Amino acid sequence: MIAGLLHETNTFSPVETPLARFCPNGRELLRGEEAIRRYRGTESCVGGFIEVAEAANAEIELPLAAHAPPSAPVNRDAFETMSAMIIDCLEASHFDGLLLALHGAMVVDGFDDGEGELLRRIRAVRPDVPIATALDMHANIFPATVELADVTSGYHLYPHTDMAETARRAGSILLDKIAGKVVPTVAWGSVPMLPHTMRQGTHEWPNRELQGLAASWETEGRALSASVFTGFNLADVSHAGLSAVVVTDGDQAAAQAMVEDLLDRAWAARDDFRYVPEPLAESIARAKQMTDLDGPVFLIDHYDNSASGGTMDTTAVLAEILRQELQDVAFFGLCDPAAVEAAIQAGVGAKIELEVGGRASLPSLNAPNPPLKIRGTVRTLSDGLVASRTKASFGVTMSMGKAAVIDTGRVEVVLVSKQIEPFSIDMLTAVGIDPRRRRYVAIKSRHHWRADLGPLAAAIIDCAGLGVCTSDYTQLKFQKLQRPTYPLDADARRDGRSAAGATA
């Protein structure tokens, strides 16, 4: 059996997570033959699992393939509905193995460890079924997440262009276990540190080296799977932070030694995982001086990244771009369904004045989220459907919801109706914008844009605007996180957290 249930939970986000957020059309969950058809051949974890299963001529049941963009804790009724779909399928038939595509940082109303709760329910009805999980690099590892699965594997790349590869690795190990070829033995542990997301890209030190070392152990045959989970730092849960999981063929001592090696290296680099932003006005002023480059300057509005639970409707960066009068800018984007509808009613070519953004409150920051008044021409209207050709989501049809482009004369502002991270050129061209022909491209993203749009950038400037993906940890009130934890606490020690374990 194959199943997918993925959510990265930002416990500080005001964006709610009902069942409809997991439904591709907002009404129905994806399952069965339709899910197999839609995910077969894609670079997703579910797609990777399907590939492994079909190569083994296995019969496939797929009771659920659900994914929701990052947001607040998952509604309890939604979790109960989706977990029941998986459990009911397990109870109805016999399965030789279970391949689970999970995120690893799902928080549910009532459960801080959503994946662990799902695995507990699975083990209650199928205590002996072999289980392999493929997890996001940003998983926050709780004991149950690892101890209730036979195989745990995580992405090595950020941007996450190796999702299918991770699933193929985890699935192949499980098939070998079922065939009696290997005895997966798992060791894991964590260190009390919250690496900042802006310092986790695998294009640079230190995560590049950590992930590269883990991957090399797999290639060399020292480990069946070796994973460094940098964690999701916008979750106020006890086990948020960096951890490592290593799977060997029956060698517990070797697995534990590799875990400790990874954790030691991560802890030694803890200062390099910190991120200190510059003032927004200075960032935009610096960009304004970059007029002679051979290619666009990318302005990264990373405080409001919807792929980390941001509302995607804060206007600070756009307002500063307009205030400093940057020319020839594409800004993607603001999630504002009401503004999109107003543009649709006005029609292409119409002159329009709108208040955009500022719809969501930001209680976790205790900060205002003001809208911004813009005037311009409606240049483009779109249904928002995008057939992705990027490595990170190849073959997957994405939806921005209805979309509109308002041209203010200096800035083309993309308005969308769904929160979606602008990480691919397809999303820009779908609304009539060629980023290669703009002087500046401003996007609400962090690292995922680098996989597809990165090669176009002549320069990159991080812009610290406003949003729940804040870089200043002191703005967030952590209440459940195990303390001390670096960098929240300068006195945090390498052995200051007790989470460690082994399974065989």
C-alpha positions as CSV (number, residue, x, y, z in Angstrom):
1,M,0.0,0.0,0.0
2,I,1.1,3.6,-0.8
3,A,-0.3,6.6,1.0
4,G,0.6,10.3,1.2
5,L,-0.3,12.8,4.0
6,L,2.0,15.8,4.0
7,H,1.7,19.1,5.9
8,E,4.5,21.4,7.3
9,T,2.9,23.1,10.2
10,N,3.8,26.6,11.2
11,T,2.3,26.9,14.7
12,F,2.6,30.7,14.5
13,S,0.7,31.0,11.2
14,P,-2.8,32.5,11.2
15,V,-3.7,30.5,8.0
16,E,-6.2,27.7,9.0
17,T,-5.8,24.1,7.8
18,P,-9.3,22.6,7.2
19,L,-9.9,19.4,5.1
20,A,-10.5,21.5,2.0
21,R,-6.9,22.6,2.0
22,F,-5.8,19.0,1.3
23,C,-8.3,18.7,-1.7
24,P,-6.9,19.6,-5.1
25,N,-10.3,21.0,-6.1
26,G,-11.2,22.2,-2.7
27,R,-13.9,19.5,-2.3
28,E,-12.6,16.0,-2.7
29,L,-9.5,14.2,-1.5
30,L,-7.3,12.4,-4.1
31,R,-7.3,8.6,-3.8
32,G,-7.4,5.3,-5.7
33,E,-6.7,5.0,-9.4
34,E,-7.1,8.7,-10.0
35,A,-4.3,9.4,-7.5
36,I,-2.1,6.7,-9.2
37,R,-2.7,8.2,-12.6
38,R,-2.0,11.7,-11.5
39,Y,1.2,11.0,-9.6
40,R,2.7,8.3,-11.8
41,G,5.8,9.7,-13.5
42,T,6.0,12.8,-11.3
43,E,9.0,13.8,-9.2
44,S,7.0,13.6,-6.0
45,C,7.4,11.1,-3.2
46,V,4.2,9.3,-4.1
47,G,5.4,9.2,-7.7
48,G,8.7,7.6,-6.6
49,F,6.9,5.0,-4.5
50,I,4.6,4.1,-7.5
51,E,7.7,3.7,-9.7
52,V,9.4,1.3,-7.2
53,A,6.2,-0.7,-6.7
54,E,5.4,-1.0,-10.4
55,A,9.0,-2.0,-11.1
56,A,8.5,-4.9,-8.6
57,N,5.3,-5.9,-10.3
58,A,3.5,-5.2,-7.0
59,E,-0.2,-4.7,-6.7
60,I,-0.9,-1.1,-5.5
61,E,-3.6,0.3,-3.2
62,L,-3.5,4.0,-2.7
63,P,-6.2,5.1,-0.3
64,L,-5.0,8.7,0.1
65,A,-2.6,11.2,-1.6
66,A,-3.1,14.4,0.3
67,H,-0.9,17.5,0.6
68,A,-1.7,21.0,1.9
69,P,0.5,24.1,1.8
70,P,2.1,25.0,5.1
71,S,-0.2,26.7,7.5
72,A,-1.5,26.5,11.1
73,P,-2.1,23.1,12.9
74,V,-4.2,20.7,10.9
75,N,-7.9,20.7,11.9
76,R,-8.6,17.6,14.1
77,D,-11.6,16.5,12.1
78,A,-9.5,16.7,8.9
79,F,-6.8,14.5,10.4
80,E,-9.4,12.0,11.6
81,T,-11.0,11.8,8.2
82,M,-7.7,11.3,6.4
83,S,-6.1,8.9,8.9
84,A,-9.3,6.8,8.8
85,M,-8.9,6.5,5.0
86,I,-5.5,4.9,5.5
87,I,-6.5,2.8,8.5
88,D,-9.7,1.5,6.9
89,C,-7.7,0.3,3.8
90,L,-5.2,-1.4,6.1
91,E,-7.9,-3.2,7.9
92,A,-9.8,-4.2,4.7
93,S,-6.9,-6.0,3.0
94,H,-3.6,-7.8,3.5
95,F,-0.5,-5.9,2.5
96,D,3.1,-7.0,2.3
97,G,4.4,-3.5,2.9
98,L,3.4,0.1,3.4
99,L,5.1,3.1,1.8
100,L,4.3,6.4,3.4
101,A,5.0,9.8,2.0
102,L,4.9,12.2,5.0
103,H,6.4,15.5,5.8
104,G,7.6,15.0,9.3
105,A,6.6,18.4,10.8
106,M,2.8,18.0,10.9
107,V,1.1,19.3,14.0
108,V,-2.6,18.5,14.5
109,D,-5.0,20.1,16.9
110,G,-4.4,17.8,19.9
111,F,-1.2,16.1,18.6
112,D,2.2,17.8,18.3
113,D,3.5,14.8,16.4
114,G,1.0,14.2,13.7
115,E,3.1,11.6,11.9
116,G,3.8,9.7,15.1
117,E,0.1,9.6,15.9
118,L,-0.7,8.2,12.4
119,L,2.0,5.6,12.8
120,R,0.7,4.6,16.3
121,R,-2.8,4.1,14.7
122,I,-1.3,2.0,11.9
123,R,0.6,-0.2,14.4
124,A,-2.5,-0.7,16.4
125,V,-4.2,-2.5,13.5
126,R,-1.1,-3.8,11.6
127,P,1.7,-4.3,14.2
128,D,3.9,-6.3,11.9
129,V,3.5,-4.7,8.5
130,P,6.8,-3.4,7.1
131,I,6.7,0.4,6.9
132,A,9.0,2.8,5.0
133,T,8.6,6.6,5.3
134,A,10.0,9.3,3.0
135,L,10.3,12.6,4.9
136,D,11.0,16.2,4.1
137,M,14.4,17.6,5.1
138,H,12.5,20.0,7.4
139,A,11.0,17.2,9.5
140,N,11.0,17.7,13.3
141,I,11.8,14.1,14.5
142,F,9.8,12.8,17.5
143,P,10.6,9.3,18.8
144,A,7.5,7.6,17.4
145,T,8.2,9.0,13.9
146,V,11.3,6.8,13.7
147,E,10.7,4.0,16.1
148,L,7.4,2.9,14.6
149,A,8.8,2.7,11.0
150,D,11.2,0.1,9.7
151,V,12.9,2.6,7.3
152,T,13.1,6.4,7.5
153,S,14.7,8.4,4.7
154,G,14.9,12.2,4.1
155,Y,15.6,14.5,1.3
156,H,19.2,15.5,0.7
157,L,18.6,18.6,-1.4
158,Y,17.1,22.0,-0.6
159,P,15.5,23.1,-3.0
160,H,13.8,19.7,-2.7
161,T,14.5,18.3,-6.2
162,D,15.1,14.7,-4.9
163,M,11.7,13.8,-3.5
164,A,11.1,10.9,-5.9
165,E,14.7,9.8,-5.4
166,T,14.2,9.7,-1.6
167,A,11.0,7.6,-2.1
168,R,12.8,5.3,-4.4
169,R,15.6,4.8,-1.8
170,A,13.2,4.2,1.0
171,G,10.9,1.9,-1.1
172,S,13.8,-0.2,-2.4
173,I,15.1,-0.8,1.2
174,L,11.7,-1.9,2.3
175,L,11.3,-4.3,-0.7
176,D,14.7,-5.8,0.1
177,K,13.6,-6.3,3.7
178,I,10.4,-8.0,2.6
179,A,12.6,-10.3,0.4
180,G,14.9,-11.1,3.3
181,K,17.9,-9.4,1.6
182,V,18.6,-6.8,4.4
183,V,17.8,-6.2,8.0
184,P,17.2,-2.5,8.4
185,T,18.7,-1.2,11.7
186,V,18.0,2.4,12.6
187,A,19.8,4.8,14.8
188,W,18.8,8.4,15.4
189,G,19.4,11.5,17.6
190,S,19.1,15.2,17.8
191,V,20.9,18.3,19.0
192,P,19.3,21.4,20.6
193,M,19.5,23.9,17.8
194,L,17.2,25.6,15.4
195,P,19.0,26.2,12.1
196,H,17.5,29.1,10.2
197,T,15.7,28.2,7.0
198,M,17.6,30.9,5.1
199,R,20.9,29.1,6.0
200,Q,19.7,25.6,5.1
201,G,20.1,25.8,1.3
202,T,22.3,23.0,-0.1
203,H,24.0,25.5,-2.5
204,E,26.2,26.6,0.4
205,W,27.9,25.7,3.6
206,P,27.1,24.2,6.1
207,N,24.1,22.2,5.0
208,R,25.7,21.4,1.6
209,E,28.5,19.5,3.4
210,L,26.3,17.8,5.9
211,Q,23.9,16.5,3.3
212,G,26.8,15.6,0.9
213,L,28.4,13.5,3.6
214,A,25.2,11.6,4.4
215,A,24.6,10.9,0.7
216,S,28.2,9.7,0.2
217,W,27.7,7.1,2.9
218,E,24.7,5.7,0.9
219,T,26.7,5.7,-2.3
220,E,29.7,4.0,-0.7
221,G,27.4,1.3,0.9
222,R,28.2,2.3,4.5
223,A,24.5,3.1,5.1
224,L,21.3,2.0,3.4
225,S,20.0,5.5,4.1
226,A,21.5,8.5,6.0
227,S,19.5,11.6,6.6
228,V,20.1,15.0,8.2
229,F,16.8,16.7,9.1
230,T,17.4,20.4,9.6
231,G,14.0,20.7,11.2
232,F,11.2,23.3,10.8
233,N,12.0,26.2,13.1
234,L,8.5,27.8,12.9
235,A,6.9,25.0,15.0
236,D,6.6,25.4,18.7
237,V,6.8,21.7,19.6
238,S,9.1,19.9,22.0
239,H,11.3,18.2,19.3
240,A,11.7,21.0,16.8
241,G,15.3,21.2,15.5
242,L,18.1,19.4,13.8
243,S,18.3,15.6,13.9
244,A,19.9,12.7,12.1
245,V,18.6,9.2,11.2
246,V,20.8,6.4,9.7
247,V,19.7,3.0,8.5
248,T,22.2,0.2,8.1
249,D,22.0,-3.5,7.2
250,G,22.1,-4.9,10.7
251,D,25.0,-2.9,12.1
252,Q,23.6,-0.9,15.0
253,A,27.0,0.4,16.2
254,A,27.9,1.7,12.7
255,A,24.5,3.4,12.4
256,Q,24.9,5.1,15.8
257,A,28.4,6.2,15.0
258,M,27.3,7.9,11.8
259,V,24.5,9.6,13.6
260,E,26.9,11.0,16.2
261,D,29.3,12.2,13.5
262,L,26.5,14.1,11.7
263,L,25.3,15.7,14.9
264,D,28.8,16.6,16.0
265,R,29.4,18.4,12.7
266,A,26.1,20.2,12.8
267,W,26.6,21.4,16.3
268,A,30.1,22.6,15.4
269,A,28.6,24.7,12.6
270,R,25.7,26.1,14.7
271,D,26.8,29.7,14.3
272,D,26.8,29.3,10.5
273,F,23.2,28.2,10.7
274,R,22.2,31.6,12.1
275,Y,20.8,34.3,9.8
276,V,21.0,38.1,10.4
277,P,18.9,40.2,8.0
278,E,19.7,43.7,6.9
279,P,17.1,46.5,7.1
280,L,14.6,46.4,4.3
281,A,15.3,50.0,3.1
282,E,19.0,49.2,2.8
283,S,18.3,46.1,0.7
284,I,16.1,47.9,-1.8
285,A,18.5,50.8,-2.0
286,R,21.3,48.4,-2.7
287,A,19.2,46.8,-5.5
288,K,18.5,50.2,-7.0
289,Q,22.2,50.7,-7.7
290,M,22.4,47.4,-9.7
291,T,21.5,48.8,-13.1
292,D,24.2,47.4,-15.4
293,L,23.9,43.6,-14.7
294,D,23.4,41.1,-17.5
295,G,20.2,39.6,-16.1
296,P,17.5,40.3,-13.5
297,V,18.1,41.1,-9.8
298,F,16.0,38.8,-7.6
299,L,14.5,40.3,-4.5
300,I,13.5,37.6,-2.0
301,D,10.5,38.5,0.2
302,H,11.3,35.6,2.4
303,Y,9.5,36.8,5.6
304,D,6.2,36.0,3.8
305,N,6.9,32.7,2.1
306,S,3.7,30.7,1.9
307,A,5.7,27.5,1.7
308,S,6.7,28.1,5.3
309,G,3.2,29.1,6.4
310,G,3.3,32.7,5.4
311,T,0.0,34.5,4.6
312,M,1.4,35.7,1.3
313,D,-0.5,39.0,1.7
314,T,2.0,41.3,3.5
315,T,2.9,44.4,1.5
316,A,6.1,45.8,3.2
317,V,8.5,44.7,0.4
318,L,6.2,45.9,-2.4
319,A,5.6,49.2,-0.6
320,E,9.4,49.8,-0.3
321,I,10.0,48.9,-4.0
322,L,7.4,51.5,-4.9
323,R,8.6,54.1,-2.4
324,Q,12.2,53.9,-3.8
325,E,10.8,53.9,-7.4
326,L,12.5,50.8,-8.8
327,Q,11.8,50.4,-12.5
328,D,10.8,47.3,-14.5
329,V,9.8,45.0,-11.6
330,A,7.7,41.9,-11.6
331,F,6.3,41.2,-8.1
332,F,4.9,37.7,-7.4
333,G,2.8,38.1,-5.5
334,L,0.0,38.8,-3.2
335,C,-2.7,36.4,-2.2
336,D,-5.9,38.5,-2.4
337,P,-8.9,36.8,-3.9
338,A,-11.1,39.9,-3.5
339,A,-8.6,42.0,-5.4
340,V,-8.4,39.4,-8.2
341,E,-12.2,39.4,-8.5
342,A,-12.1,43.2,-8.8
343,A,-9.6,42.9,-11.6
344,I,-11.7,40.3,-13.3
345,Q,-14.8,42.6,-13.1
346,A,-12.8,45.5,-14.5
347,G,-11.4,43.4,-17.4
348,V,-8.1,43.4,-19.3
349,G,-7.0,46.9,-20.3
350,A,-9.0,48.6,-17.6
351,K,-7.6,51.3,-15.4
352,I,-8.0,50.3,-11.7
353,E,-7.3,51.4,-8.2
354,L,-7.1,48.8,-5.5
355,E,-6.2,48.2,-1.9
356,V,-4.2,44.9,-2.0
357,G,-2.9,42.6,0.7
358,G,-3.3,43.1,4.4
359,R,-6.2,40.8,4.7
360,A,-4.7,38.5,7.4
361,S,-4.0,39.5,11.0
362,L,-0.6,38.5,12.5
363,P,-1.3,37.8,16.2
364,S,1.9,35.8,16.7
365,L,4.0,38.9,15.8
366,N,1.7,41.4,17.5
367,A,2.2,43.6,14.4
368,P,-0.1,45.3,12.0
369,N,-0.5,44.1,8.4
370,P,-1.6,47.1,6.4
371,P,-3.0,46.9,2.9
372,L,-1.4,48.9,0.1
373,K,-3.2,51.1,-2.4
374,I,-2.0,50.6,-6.0
375,R,-3.2,52.2,-9.3
376,G,-2.6,50.6,-12.7
377,T,-3.8,48.7,-15.7
378,V,-5.2,45.2,-15.7
379,R,-2.7,43.5,-18.0
380,T,-3.5,39.7,-17.6
381,L,-6.2,37.5,-16.2
382,S,-5.6,33.8,-15.7
383,D,-7.3,30.7,-14.4
384,G,-4.1,30.0,-12.5
385,L,-3.5,26.5,-13.6
386,V,0.2,25.6,-14.2
387,A,1.6,22.4,-15.6
388,S,4.9,22.3,-14.0
389,R,8.1,21.3,-15.9
390,T,10.5,22.0,-13.1
391,K,12.6,19.3,-11.4
392,A,11.0,20.0,-8.0
393,S,7.5,19.3,-9.2
394,F,7.8,17.8,-12.7
395,G,4.5,16.5,-14.1
396,V,2.3,18.0,-11.3
397,T,-0.4,20.4,-12.2
398,M,-0.5,23.3,-9.7
399,S,-3.2,25.9,-9.1
400,M,-2.7,29.5,-8.1
401,G,-6.4,30.0,-8.2
402,K,-7.7,32.8,-10.3
403,A,-4.9,35.3,-11.0
404,A,-4.4,38.9,-12.3
405,V,-1.5,41.1,-13.1
406,I,-1.8,44.9,-12.4
407,D,0.8,47.0,-14.1
408,T,1.5,50.2,-12.1
409,G,3.9,51.5,-14.7
410,R,7.0,50.6,-12.7
411,V,5.9,47.3,-11.2
412,E,3.7,44.4,-12.5
413,V,2.0,43.0,-9.4
414,V,0.8,39.4,-9.6
415,L,-2.4,38.8,-7.6
416,V,-3.4,35.2,-6.9
417,S,-6.3,33.5,-5.1
418,K,-4.4,30.7,-3.4
419,Q,-1.3,30.7,-1.3
420,I,1.5,29.2,-3.5
421,E,5.2,29.8,-3.5
422,P,6.5,31.3,-6.8
423,F,9.3,28.8,-7.4
424,S,9.2,28.2,-11.1
425,I,9.4,30.1,-14.4
426,D,6.1,28.3,-15.4
427,M,4.2,30.2,-12.8
428,L,5.4,33.6,-14.1
429,T,5.0,32.8,-17.8
430,A,1.4,31.5,-17.0
431,V,0.5,35.1,-16.2
432,G,2.4,36.6,-19.1
433,I,5.6,37.6,-17.3
434,D,9.0,36.6,-18.7
435,P,11.4,37.0,-15.8
436,R,14.4,37.0,-18.2
437,R,13.2,40.4,-19.6
438,R,12.8,42.2,-16.2
439,R,15.3,44.2,-14.4
440,Y,14.0,43.0,-11.0
441,V,12.0,39.9,-10.0
442,A,10.6,40.1,-6.5
443,I,9.2,36.8,-5.2
444,K,7.8,35.5,-1.9
445,S,10.1,32.5,-1.6
446,R,13.1,31.3,0.3
447,H,15.1,28.7,-1.5
448,H,12.8,26.6,-3.8
449,W,13.0,29.3,-6.5
450,R,16.7,28.5,-6.9
451,A,16.1,25.2,-8.7
452,D,14.4,26.7,-11.7
453,L,14.8,30.5,-11.5
454,G,18.2,30.6,-9.8
455,P,20.3,30.3,-13.1
456,L,18.6,33.5,-14.4
457,A,19.6,35.7,-11.4
458,A,22.4,38.2,-12.0
459,A,22.2,39.1,-8.3
460,I,20.2,38.0,-5.3
461,I,19.1,40.3,-2.5
462,D,17.2,39.0,0.6
463,C,14.5,41.4,1.7
464,A,13.3,41.3,5.3
465,G,9.8,42.5,5.1
466,L,6.9,41.4,7.3
467,G,5.5,37.9,7.9
468,V,5.3,34.9,10.2
469,C,8.4,33.5,8.6
470,T,10.4,36.0,10.6
471,S,14.2,35.8,11.0
472,D,14.1,37.2,14.5
473,Y,13.4,34.3,16.8
474,T,12.8,36.7,19.7
475,Q,9.6,37.9,18.1
476,L,8.1,34.4,18.5
477,K,7.0,33.0,21.8
478,F,8.1,29.4,22.1
479,Q,6.4,27.6,25.0
480,K,6.7,23.9,24.2
481,L,10.1,23.7,22.7
482,Q,12.7,21.9,24.8
483,R,15.1,24.5,26.3
484,P,17.8,25.5,26.2
485,T,18.0,25.5,22.4
486,Y,20.5,27.4,20.3
487,P,20.3,30.3,19.2
488,L,17.4,31.1,21.5
489,D,19.6,30.2,24.4
490,A,23.3,31.0,24.3
491,D,24.0,28.4,27.0
492,A,22.6,25.5,25.0
493,R,24.9,22.4,25.1
494,R,25.5,19.7,22.5
495,D,24.1,17.0,24.9
496,G,21.3,19.2,26.2
497,R,18.5,17.1,24.7
498,S,17.7,13.5,25.5
499,A,16.1,12.5,22.2
500,A,18.0,9.5,20.8
501,G,17.1,6.0,20.1
502,A,17.6,2.9,18.0
503,T,15.4,0.2,16.4
504,A,16.1,-3.0,14.7
